[in-house]
């Protein structure tokens, strides 16, 4: 018989060094841990015990097989954005909210808003000027917030420009907040000007969303927008509805936390294309051939295999959800390592995606690794850009549709180049974003219809 599961010891010297290394360079630290061993590793000990796992079988155990022995880890700034939203709900509330919201976040409902996505992108690209330099991350964030505003409230009572600006500001603040279990608590205290501004932005959004909820409750609102779908789920059964507070928190959370992953993914995709002109040229050839001089539609997605591969590869190299945290509810063993209730588990898609055990030439941008004939190379639970399992990101379907429509629509007639001399550095916050923004210059391409 093997030894019974036990909790690995962590001496005081290692504990202090781990805390320092994780605080200074969390990605570098977790990468080193994963390269040394793929067993569950205790990286922080004391009042808070944190284990890092990087073996695919362990990831499957935590995210899928025994998913309900864990709850997602949240940080204070995320909870402030919507205390009773789906992302912050636990237990029975989480199950109920997933059941209520599955229609609004489902594929069939989201595709009815495809035109709103591409219209938003097309309006933006028509405002671009040849040779202009943009802070592309901020540009993509503004685009997705305005797009979500349309999807939520339609054209009858959308958020005002001031309210949209509050959502952009709040999402920008939120995406940069650390996931560090100690520093995140300190950063959320209302002592710094950015934190106080964040709370003012949330107050503006809460009032704006509450007013629109009341408007929908006071009349027989027949709009097909997402807010109405959330308000009257499951065929309008009132017993299945969210409370006003739950609905308000969910919409505010969607406008803020729900709008940080797509802009990050688009930003990193533009960056990678700018660094690989041969792939960029092939990408533009594909969209010229399929789209011509019109926006993308859902029918086009299946005819854009290279675009799909580029998106998948960008998400592999720069997954928005670079780290996933889970709280352990009951004692739990991974092989011979015992994780006691109250412990925390950390999983890093970024580290997993760049591990040479699972991906050949893992740091290379190679969309061809997603060719159908190479599908057998992908080991289960080694690729998870938006987490996974029954407690995974419910907005993953939204992100997938948005990326596959926005990227080709924006790229029609335009290519982007990174500013010379600009050095890219990572900022691993709630999402993975560039530390100092991403300045890129726009360059007009000849319209395919002009050839």
C-alpha positions in Angstrom: 0.0 0.0 0.0 1.1 3.5 -0.7 1.6 6.2 2.0 -1.6 8.0 3.1 -2.0 11.5 1.8 -0.2 14.2 3.8 0.2 17.9 3.8 3.7 18.8 2.4 5.8 20.9 4.9 7.1 24.3 4.0 9.9 25.7 6.0 10.0 29.4 7.1 12.9 30.2 4.7 11.1 28.7 1.7 7.8 30.3 2.8 9.4 33.8 2.9 11.2 33.3 -0.4 8.0 32.0 -2.1 6.0 35.0 -0.9 8.6 37.4 -2.2 9.0 35.6 -5.5 5.2 35.4 -6.1 4.7 39.0 -5.2 7.5 40.2 -7.5 6.9 37.9 -10.5 3.9 35.6 -10.1 4.1 34.2 -13.6 7.9 33.5 -13.4 7.5 31.9 -10.0 4.7 29.6 -11.0 6.5 28.7 -14.2 9.6 27.6 -12.2 7.4 25.5 -9.8 5.7 23.8 -12.7 9.0 23.0 -14.5 10.4 21.4 -11.3 7.4 19.1 -10.7 3.9 18.5 -11.9 2.7 17.3 -8.5 0.5 19.4 -6.3 2.9 21.8 -4.6 2.4 23.8 -1.4 3.7 27.3 -2.2 2.3 29.4 0.7 1.7 28.1 4.3 0.4 29.5 7.5 -3.0 31.1 8.1 -3.5 30.8 4.3 -2.3 27.5 2.6 -2.0 27.7 -1.2 -1.3 24.8 -3.4 -0.3 25.1 -7.1 -1.3 22.3 -9.5 -0.2 21.9 -13.1 -0.9 18.2 -13.9 -3.8 17.9 -16.4 -5.4 15.0 -14.4 -5.3 17.2 -11.3 -6.8 20.1 -13.2 -9.6 17.9 -14.4 -10.3 16.7 -10.9 -10.6 20.2 -9.5 -12.4 21.9 -12.4 -14.7 19.1 -13.5 -14.8 15.8 -11.6 -15.1 17.2 -8.1 -15.9 20.8 -9.1 -18.5 21.2 -6.3 -15.9 20.5 -3.6 -14.5 24.0 -4.5 -15.7 27.5 -4.8 -14.1 30.1 -7.1 -11.7 32.6 -5.5 -12.7 36.2 -5.8 -10.8 39.4 -5.0 -12.4 42.4 -3.2 -12.5 44.7 -6.2 -14.4 42.0 -8.2 -16.9 41.6 -5.4 -17.5 45.3 -5.2 -18.5 45.3 -8.9 -21.5 43.0 -8.1 -21.7 41.4 -4.7 -24.7 39.2 -5.8 -23.6 38.7 -9.4 -23.0 35.2 -10.8 -19.2 35.6 -10.7 -19.4 36.3 -6.9 -22.3 33.9 -6.0 -21.7 30.7 -4.1 -23.7 27.6 -3.2 -27.4 27.5 -4.0 -27.4 31.1 -5.2 -24.8 30.2 -7.8 -26.7 27.2 -9.1 -30.0 29.2 -9.2 -28.3 32.1 -11.1 -26.7 29.8 -13.6 -30.1 28.2 -14.2 -31.9 31.6 -14.6 -29.2 33.1 -16.8 -28.4 30.2 -19.1 -30.8 31.5 -21.8 -29.4 35.1 -21.8 -25.8 33.8 -22.0 -26.6 30.9 -24.3 -25.3 30.6 -27.8 -28.7 30.8 -29.5 -29.5 34.1 -27.8 -26.1 35.6 -28.2 -26.1 35.0 -32.0 -29.2 37.1 -32.3 -27.0 40.1 -31.3 -24.2 39.3 -33.8 -25.2 42.4 -35.9 -24.8 44.6 -32.9 -21.3 43.3 -32.4 -20.2 43.8 -36.0 -22.0 47.2 -36.3 -20.1 48.4 -33.3 -16.8 47.3 -34.8 -17.6 48.7 -38.3 -18.5 52.1 -36.8 -15.2 52.1 -35.0 -13.0 51.1 -38.0 -14.7 53.8 -40.1 -13.5 56.4 -37.7 -9.9 55.3 -37.9 -7.3 57.4 -39.8 -4.4 56.2 -41.8 -1.1 56.6 -39.9 -2.8 57.3 -36.6 -1.4 55.8 -33.4 -3.8 54.3 -30.9 -3.5 52.9 -27.5 -5.1 49.7 -28.8 -6.0 48.1 -25.5 -8.1 51.1 -24.5 -9.6 51.2 -27.9 -10.7 47.6 -27.7 -12.0 48.1 -24.2 -14.1 51.1 -25.2 -15.4 49.1 -28.2 -16.5 46.1 -26.1 -18.2 48.2 -23.5 -20.2 50.1 -26.1 -21.1 46.8 -27.8 -22.3 45.3 -24.5 -24.4 48.4 -23.9 -26.2 47.9 -27.2 -26.7 44.2 -26.4 -28.0 44.8 -22.9 -30.3 47.8 -23.5 -30.9 48.0 -27.3 -31.5 51.3 -29.0 -34.5 52.4 -26.8 -32.7 53.3 -23.5 -29.0 52.6 -23.8 -26.5 54.0 -21.2 -25.7 57.6 -21.7 -22.1 58.6 -22.8 -21.3 59.5 -19.2 -22.5 56.1 -18.0 -20.5 54.3 -20.7 -17.4 56.2 -19.7 -18.0 55.1 -16.1 -18.1 51.5 -17.3 -14.9 51.8 -19.3 -13.2 53.4 -16.4 -14.3 50.8 -14.0 -13.4 47.9 -16.3 -10.0 49.4 -16.9 -9.4 49.7 -13.1 -10.7 46.2 -12.4 -8.6 44.4 -15.1 -5.4 45.6 -13.6 -6.2 44.6 -10.0 -3.9 42.0 -8.5 -5.0 38.5 -7.6 -2.4 38.3 -4.8 -4.4 37.1 -1.8 -3.0 39.8 0.6 -2.3 42.7 -1.7 -5.7 42.5 -3.3 -7.4 43.2 0.0 -5.2 46.3 0.6 -5.6 47.6 -2.9 -9.4 47.6 -2.6 -9.4 49.9 0.5 -10.8 53.4 -0.5 -7.6 55.2 0.4 -6.1 55.7 -3.1 -7.6 58.0 -5.7 -8.0 55.3 -8.4 -9.9 53.1 -5.9 -12.2 56.0 -4.9 -12.8 56.7 -8.6 -13.7 53.1 -9.2 -16.3 53.2 -6.4 -17.8 56.4 -7.9 -18.0 54.7 -11.3 -19.7 51.7 -9.8 -22.2 54.0 -8.1 -23.0 55.7 -11.4 -23.5 52.3 -13.0 -25.7 50.9 -10.2 -28.0 53.9 -10.4 -28.2 53.7 -14.2 -28.9 50.0 -14.3 -31.5 50.2 -11.5 -33.4 52.8 -13.4 -33.5 50.6 -16.5 -34.6 47.6 -14.5 -37.5 49.6 -13.0 -38.5 50.8 -16.5 -38.7 47.2 -17.7 -40.7 46.1 -14.7 -43.2 49.0 -14.9 -44.4 48.2 -18.4 -44.9 45.2 -20.6 -41.4 45.5 -22.1 -41.1 43.4 -25.3 -37.5 44.2 -26.3 -35.2 41.3 -27.2 -32.3 42.9 -25.5 -30.2 40.9 -22.9 -31.5 42.9 -19.9 -35.0 41.8 -20.7 -33.9 38.2 -21.3 -32.4 38.3 -17.8 -35.5 39.9 -16.3 -37.9 37.4 -17.7 -36.0 34.1 -18.1 -37.5 30.7 -18.7 -40.6 31.9 -20.6 -41.4 34.7 -18.2 -41.9 32.5 -15.1 -41.8 35.1 -12.3 -40.8 32.4 -9.8 -37.6 31.9 -11.7 -36.6 35.6 -11.9 -33.7 37.3 -10.2 -34.4 40.0 -7.6 -33.8 43.6 -8.6 -30.6 43.6 -6.7 -29.3 40.3 -8.2 -30.2 41.6 -11.7 -28.5 45.0 -11.1 -25.4 43.3 -9.7 -25.2 40.9 -12.7 -25.6 43.7 -15.3 -23.0 45.9 -13.5 -20.7 43.0 -13.3 -21.2 42.2 -17.0 -20.5 45.8 -18.0 -17.2 45.8 -16.0 -15.8 42.4 -15.1 -17.5 40.9 -18.2 -15.7 43.4 -20.5 -12.1 42.7 -19.6 -11.3 39.4 -21.3 -12.3 40.2 -24.9 -10.3 43.5 -25.1 -7.2 41.7 -23.6 -7.5 38.9 -26.1 -7.9 41.3 -29.1 -5.0 43.4 -27.9 -2.6 40.4 -27.7 -3.9 39.1 -31.1 -3.1 42.5 -32.8 0.3 42.4 -31.1 1.1 38.9 -32.3 0.0 39.6 -35.9 2.2 42.7 -35.9 5.2 40.6 -35.0 4.5 37.9 -37.7 3.8 39.7 -41.0 3.6 36.4 -42.9 0.7 35.2 -40.8 -0.8 38.7 -40.8 -0.8 38.6 -44.7 -2.4 35.2 -44.8 -5.0 36.3 -42.3 -5.9 39.3 -44.4 -6.0 37.2 -47.5 -8.6 34.9 -45.8 -10.8 37.7 -44.7 -10.5 39.5 -48.1 -11.6 36.2 -49.8 -14.5 35.4 -47.4 -15.8 38.9 -46.4 -14.8 41.1 -49.3 -15.8 44.6 -48.2 -18.5 43.7 -45.6 -18.6 42.9 -41.9 -18.4 39.3 -40.7 -21.5 37.3 -39.9 -22.1 34.1 -37.9 -22.3 32.2 -41.2 -18.8 33.3 -42.0 -17.2 31.9 -38.9 -16.9 28.3 -40.2 -15.3 29.7 -43.4 -12.5 31.5 -41.4 -10.3 28.6 -40.3 -7.1 30.6 -40.1 -8.8 33.3 -38.1 -10.1 30.7 -35.7 -6.6 29.2 -35.4 -5.1 32.7 -34.8 -7.6 33.4 -32.1 -6.9 30.0 -30.4 -3.2 30.5 -30.6 -3.3 34.0 -29.2 -5.5 32.7 -26.3 -2.9 30.0 -25.7 0.0 32.4 -25.5 -1.9 35.1 -23.6 -4.9 33.6 -21.9 -7.0 36.3 -20.3 -7.7 34.1 -17.2 -4.0 33.6 -16.6 -4.6 32.2 -13.1 -7.6 30.3 -11.7 -8.2 30.1 -8.0 -10.4 27.6 -6.0 -11.2 27.4 -2.3 -11.3 23.9 -0.9 -14.6 23.2 0.9 -13.7 19.7 2.3 -10.5 17.8 2.8 -9.3 16.5 -0.6 -6.4 14.4 -1.8 -4.5 14.7 -5.1 -2.4 11.6 -5.3 -0.5 11.6 -2.0 -1.0 15.3 -1.2 -3.7 16.2 1.2 -5.4 19.6 0.7 -7.3 20.5 3.8 -10.6 22.4 3.9 -9.9 26.1 3.9 -6.9 25.7 1.6 -6.6 27.5 -1.7 -5.7 26.0 -5.1 -4.0 27.9 -7.9 -4.1 26.8 -11.5 -2.3 28.8 -14.2 -3.5 28.4 -17.8 -0.6 30.7 -18.9 1.9 28.3 -17.3 0.1 25.2 -18.6 -0.1 26.6 -22.2 3.6 27.3 -22.3 4.8 24.1 -20.7 7.0 22.0 -23.1 5.5 18.9 -21.6 2.3 19.6 -23.4 3.1 21.9 -26.3 5.9 21.7 -28.8 7.9 25.0 -29.1 5.5 26.5 -26.5 6.6 30.1 -26.8 6.2 30.2 -30.6 3.2 31.8 -32.2 2.1 28.9 -34.5 -1.5 28.9 -35.6 -0.9 25.7 -37.5 -0.9 23.7 -34.3 -4.7 24.1 -34.4 -5.0 22.4 -37.8 -7.5 19.5 -37.7 -4.8 16.9 -38.5 -2.8 18.0 -35.4 -5.8 17.9 -33.1 -4.5 14.6 -31.6 -1.6 16.5 -30.1 -3.8 18.5 -27.7 -3.9 16.7 -24.4 -7.2 17.2 -22.4 -7.0 20.0 -19.8 -3.9 21.6 -21.1 -5.7 24.4 -22.9 -8.3 26.5 -20.9 -8.1 30.2 -21.7 -11.4 30.9 -19.9 -11.2 28.2 -17.2 -13.6 25.3 -17.5 -16.0 22.9 -15.9 -19.4 23.6 -14.3 -18.0 26.5 -12.4 -16.2 27.9 -15.4 -16.7 31.3 -17.0 -20.3 31.5 -18.2 -19.3 34.3 -20.6 -16.8 32.1 -22.5 -19.4 31.6 -25.3 -19.9 35.4 -25.5 -16.1 35.9 -25.8 -15.7 33.3 -28.5 -18.5 34.8 -30.7 -17.2 38.4 -30.1 -13.6 37.5 -31.0 -14.6 35.6 -34.2 -16.7 38.6 -35.3 -14.8 41.6 -34.1 -11.3 40.6 -35.3 -12.1 40.1 -39.0 -14.5 43.0 -39.1 -12.0 45.4 -37.7 -9.2 44.1 -39.8 -11.0 44.7 -43.1 -8.9 47.4 -44.8 -6.5 47.8 -41.9 -3.3 46.4 -40.5 -1.6 47.4 -37.3 2.1 47.9 -36.4 3.6 48.1 -32.9 5.4 51.4 -32.3 9.1 51.0 -32.9 11.1 50.7 -29.7 8.2 49.8 -27.6 8.9 47.0 -25.2 6.0 44.7 -24.1 5.8 43.7 -20.5 3.1 41.6 -18.8 0.7 42.9 -16.1 -0.8 39.8 -14.5 -3.9 41.3 -12.9 -7.4 39.8 -12.8 -6.8 39.5 -16.6 -3.5 39.3 -18.4 -2.8 42.7 -20.1 0.2 44.7 -21.2 1.8 46.6 -18.4 2.2 49.9 -20.3 -0.6 49.7 -22.8 -0.1 48.8 -26.4 0.6 51.8 -28.8 0.0 50.7 -32.4 -0.2 52.6 -35.6 -2.9 52.1 -38.2 -2.2 51.5 -41.8 -4.9 51.4 -44.5 -5.0 48.5 -46.9 -6.6 48.6 -50.4 -10.2 47.5 -50.4 -10.5 44.0 -52.0 -13.4 45.4 -54.1 -11.1 48.0 -55.6 -8.8 45.4 -57.1 
